[in-house]
Amino acid sequence: MKNKLTEKDIQNVLDNSEISFKTVDKKCTLCKCKLPNGFVLFAHTGAISTANYDFEIGKASCLEDIKEQLWKLEGYHLASKIIEKPKYIDIKWQSGTVNENGVNGVQVSDVLKIAKDRLIELNDEHSCKENRLTIVSIDNALNYQDMRDHDRVARKVEGTYHD
């Protein structure tokens, strides 16, 4: 996962946003920026008098303000994604054979690998004999699944419902 925002990231959000400007009271510029997800940002500038007002300068100033707001919002969003750890997972099991249906879910061995990775992570933080033994047991289970797959390929029944 990336851990840094770039000017290109911010520009990409702006390029996919609906941005409008309007003059208010003949000396203020108002900017509305509707982000791709529907969230709306506003920025405004104002001149002391109508004689000093320049719409193009107002637009540029408002756009800079919107960019600054985006840096903060996108930074917060990225930081949240980096530290966020899911409390649960949804599992969609493979339905039918891969030959007939393509890959449309996970196999038992996929879930075992995920569980092993999580246990290794936990064991790095809080090492204990039980975690190490469970990791070895998962490795054994993965080896049995691999032996099963090789046997089915050798018998030419892999991808079928035949035993």
N, C-alpha and C positions, 0 to 999 in steps of 0.2 A: 504494500500500500504506500502510495506517495505521502511524504510528510512535509511538503513545501508548496506554497502557492507561488505562481509566477504572474507576470504582467499578462502573459498569453491567456492564463486561466480567467483573469478578470475581464479581459477583452472578449473572450468567448461568451461569457455571461452577458455582457453588454450587447454583443452582436446578435444574441438570440432574445433580446428584451424589446419591449415596445416602449420607445422613449418619445415624449412629446414636450414641447416648450410653449409657453404663452406669456405674453406681456400683461401685467396687471397694474392698473392705475398709471399707465404711461411711463413708469420708472422702475418697475420690478419685473424680474424674470422668474417664472415658476416652471420647474421641471418635474414631470411625473415619469417614473421608470417602473414599468410592470415587468418583473423578472419572469423567466420561463416557467417557474412553478406557481405564478400568480401573485406572489408577494409584491407589494408596491412600496417603492421608495420615493421620497420627495426631496427636492432641494430648491433653494430660492436665493436670489440676490436682489439688491436694490441700490439705486443711485440716489444721491441727495436731492437732485432735481431732475426734471424731465430734460433739461438742456444737457445734462451730463450722461443721460442714459444711452447705452449702446447694447442692442439686442444680442449681437454676436458675442460681445464680451460676457454678457449675462449667461448665454448658453454655455460658453466654455467654462465659466466659473461653476455653474450648476453641475456640469458633467464631471468636473474634478471632485466636487462634493459627493456625487453619486458613487464615483470610483472609490473614494475613501470609505464610504459606508459599506461598499461591497467587500473591500479588503477585510474589514472587521467581521462582517457576516460570514464570508467564506472561510476566514481563519477560524472562527468559532466552530463552524460546521466541520471543517477538516479535523480540528483538534478533538471534537466529540467523536468522530468516526474512529480516530486512532485509539482512543482510550476505551471505547465502547466494546464490551465483551457480551455476546449474546448469552442469555440465561437458558435458552432452549434451542433446539433445532427441530425442523420439520423434515421428516424422511419420506421421500417418494420412492418406493421400491420399483425396480424394473418390472414392467408388465409384459409378459410373454417373452419370447426369445429375442435376442438382439438381431438375429438374422431376419426374423419376420417383422419386427416392430422398430428396429433401430434402438439406439440407447434412449430410453425414456424415464430412467430412474437409476437408483443405485443398487449394487449387488451387496451381499453380506460382507464380502471382503473389503469393499469400500468403507463400510461403517466400522469394521474392525480396525482399519488403518487410521481412521479419524479418532477412534477411541484410544488407540495406542499413542498417537501424537499428543492427545490431551493428557494422558497419564504421564508421558515423558515430561511434558511441561510442568505438571503438578509435582512430579518427583524431583525436578530441578529445584523447585521452590521449597518443598518439604519432603525430603528423601525418607523413604521407609522401606522395610523389607517387603511389605504387602504390595506396594506399588511395583517394585521390581519384579516380584513373582507374577503379578498380573500381566505385566509387559511381556514376560517370557511366555506366559500362557497364551496371550494374543498372538505372539509370534508362532507358537505351535499351531494354533487354529488357522492362521494364514498359510502355514506350510501344508496343512491338511487340505485346505481349499485349493491350493496350487496343485497338489498331487491329484485331487479330484479332476481339476481342469485338464491336466496332462493325460490322465487316464481316459477321459471322455474324448479328447482329441485323437488319441491312439486308436480308440474303438470306433472313431468316425461317427459319434453320436452327439458331439458338442453342438449346441444350438438347436437341439431337438428335445422332445419330451421323453425320449427313450432312456431307460436305465442302462 
